[in-house]
Amino acid sequence: MDAGHLTQIRQEPAQFAPGGPGHLVLEIVAYAADEAASRGGGRCVVTLHTDDSASVKDDGRGTDTRVDEHGRVVKKPVMATKDLRFFDLPEAERLPDGHPRRGMSVVAALSEWLIHTNRRINGSWSQRYERGVPVTDLEPVEADGTTGTCVRFLPDGALC
């Protein structure tokens, strides 16, 4: 986790989420589009929930997850660290709203809470974040025969 990075985002929400929650949804959809492009196609569903949260669910491979040398499941830290492919790069790809792509850490940092559920062939897990900080370990989720990622988040009230 990169606490300084998350703090930077939280201190400048208008810079990192211009347009508010809609930009956060586009950040997540961009990851689903990357996954679909790498597989020759895919599906993504965006849902707006009655509690003012939103979720983006895709049918990709799921976030890269591995077993470390101690036998613990660990995943790529996309929610709480800087995405070096996009963050701070003037030539970063533009999202459909015309603003630069920054990465999933922007979504996590600017959400009161976020739940990342990851389904892969070798297992399924979920992890909760609050304002970008993981507050649970990876928790096993019962397999349902699918793969993909679901990110559900409640945008920070200051963005709405």
C-alpha positions in Angstrom: 0.0 0.0 0.0 1.2 3.5 -0.9 -0.3 5.8 1.8 1.3 8.9 0.3 -0.2 8.2 -3.1 -3.7 7.7 -1.7 -3.4 10.9 0.4 -2.4 12.8 -2.7 -5.5 11.7 -4.5 -7.8 12.4 -1.6 -6.3 15.9 -1.3 -7.1 16.8 -4.9 -10.3 14.9 -5.8 -11.3 17.4 -8.6 -7.9 16.7 -10.4 -8.2 13.0 -10.2 -12.0 12.5 -10.6 -13.1 15.4 -12.7 -16.8 15.0 -13.2 -17.2 13.0 -10.0 -18.4 9.4 -9.7 -18.9 9.0 -13.4 -15.2 9.3 -13.9 -14.6 6.6 -11.3 -16.9 4.3 -13.2 -14.9 5.0 -16.4 -11.7 4.1 -14.6 -13.0 0.7 -13.7 -14.6 0.1 -17.2 -11.2 0.9 -18.7 -9.8 -2.2 -16.9 -12.6 -4.3 -18.1 -12.0 -3.1 -21.6 -8.3 -4.0 -21.3 -9.3 -7.5 -20.2 -11.7 -7.8 -23.1 -9.1 -6.6 -25.6 -6.6 -9.2 -24.4 -9.1 -12.0 -24.9 -10.7 -10.8 -28.2 -13.9 -9.7 -26.5 -15.8 -9.7 -23.3 -18.7 -8.3 -21.3 -19.0 -5.7 -18.6 -22.0 -4.7 -16.6 -22.4 -1.4 -14.7 -25.0 -1.3 -12.0 -26.1 1.7 -9.9 -27.4 0.4 -6.6 -30.1 2.0 -4.3 -27.5 2.7 -1.6 -25.8 5.1 -4.1 -22.9 2.7 -4.7 -22.0 1.5 -8.2 -20.5 -1.8 -9.4 -18.7 -2.8 -12.5 -18.5 -6.5 -13.2 -16.7 -8.2 -16.1 -16.2 -11.7 -17.4 -12.4 -11.6 -17.8 -9.7 -13.7 -16.1 -9.8 -11.8 -12.8 -7.0 -9.8 -11.2 -3.7 -11.6 -11.1 -3.5 -13.6 -7.9 -0.7 -15.8 -6.7 0.4 -17.8 -3.7 3.5 -16.4 -2.0 6.4 -18.3 -0.4 4.4 -18.6 2.8 1.4 -20.2 1.1 -0.7 -17.0 1.4 -2.8 -15.8 -1.5 -1.8 -12.4 -2.7 -3.1 -10.3 -5.6 -1.7 -7.5 -7.7 -2.0 -4.3 -5.5 -4.0 -2.3 -8.1 -6.3 -0.6 -5.6 -3.8 0.9 -3.2 -0.7 1.7 -5.3 0.1 4.0 -8.3 -0.5 2.5 -11.7 2.8 3.4 -13.4 1.2 2.9 -16.9 -1.0 5.9 -16.4 -0.5 7.9 -13.3 1.4 11.2 -13.7 2.0 10.6 -17.5 1.0 13.5 -19.7 0.4 11.1 -22.6 -1.9 8.8 -20.6 -4.8 7.4 -22.5 -8.0 9.5 -22.3 -11.2 8.1 -21.0 -14.5 8.8 -22.8 -15.1 11.9 -20.6 -11.9 13.4 -22.1 -9.9 13.2 -18.9 -6.7 11.1 -18.4 -6.8 7.6 -17.1 -5.1 7.4 -13.7 -5.8 3.9 -12.4 -7.9 2.0 -9.9 -6.2 3.6 -6.9 -8.1 6.8 -7.8 -11.4 4.9 -7.4 -10.3 3.3 -4.1 -9.0 6.5 -2.6 -12.1 8.5 -3.5 -14.5 5.9 -2.2 -15.9 5.7 1.3 -15.6 1.9 0.7 -14.8 -0.4 -2.1 -15.1 -4.2 -2.4 -13.0 -5.9 -5.0 -14.2 -9.5 -5.8 -11.9 -11.5 -7.9 -12.8 -14.8 -9.6 -10.1 -16.9 -11.3 -9.9 -20.5 -12.4 -7.7 -21.2 -9.3 -10.0 -19.6 -6.7 -12.1 -16.6 -5.8 -11.5 -13.9 -3.2 -12.8 -10.6 -2.0 -11.2 -7.7 -0.2 -12.6 -4.5 1.3 -11.0 -1.1 1.2 -12.0 2.1 3.0 -10.7 5.3 1.5 -8.2 3.2 -0.4 -6.8 1.4 2.5 -7.3 -2.4 2.7 -9.3 -3.2 5.9 -9.6 -7.0 5.3 -7.3 -9.6 4.0 -8.2 -11.5 0.9 -11.3 -13.5 2.0 -12.2 -16.7 0.1 -15.5 -16.5 -1.9 -17.4 -19.6 -3.0 -16.7 -20.4 -6.6 -19.6 -20.0 -9.0 -18.1 -21.4 -12.2 -17.3 -17.9 -13.6 -14.1 -15.8 -13.8 -13.9 -12.0 -13.8 -13.8 -9.1 -11.5 -16.4 -7.1 -9.7 -15.6 -3.7 -8.2 -18.4 -2.2 -6.0 -17.8 1.2 -4.5 -19.5 4.0 -2.7 -18.1 7.3 -3.9 -16.9 9.8 -1.3 -19.8 12.2 -0.5 -17.6 15.2 -1.5 -17.7 13.9 -5.1 -21.5 13.8 -5.4 
